[in-house]
Amino acid sequence: MKRLATAVLVLFALPSCDSGGKEYVKSMEDFAEKVCACKDTACATKASQEQADWLQKNAATAAKLDAKDAEKVTAAGTKMADCMTKLATGGK
């Protein structure tokens, strides 16, 4: 009976556990802000490389994102790409 009670508690606790999505989203948003704060392409390239290294280390977390967090990550990536494009085209 004690094992059953423990199993039930674990099953109810699982959905409330964060699979790292909030931290992952925050990091992606931080990378976007970092790139958007750059004044030249060298800075943006360096920030993008940092992001690429971070993404590689955190690929397992990315695979576990729920749809809402994945949408936020996509928005951060779009923002980052827009800022990179503005830098590369002289703000046009």
Number of C-alpha atoms within 10 A of each C-alpha: 6 7 8 9 10 10 12 11 11 11 11 10 10 10 9 8 8 12 17 15 20 13 13 20 21 15 17 22 19 15 22 26 16 18 25 21 12 17 10 15 18 11 16 23 14 14 19 19 12 12 19 12 11 14 16 10 10 13 10 12 14 18 11 14 19 12 9 10 19 17 13 18 22 15 16 21 16 13 18 23 16 16 22 22 14 15 20 13 10 10 10 7
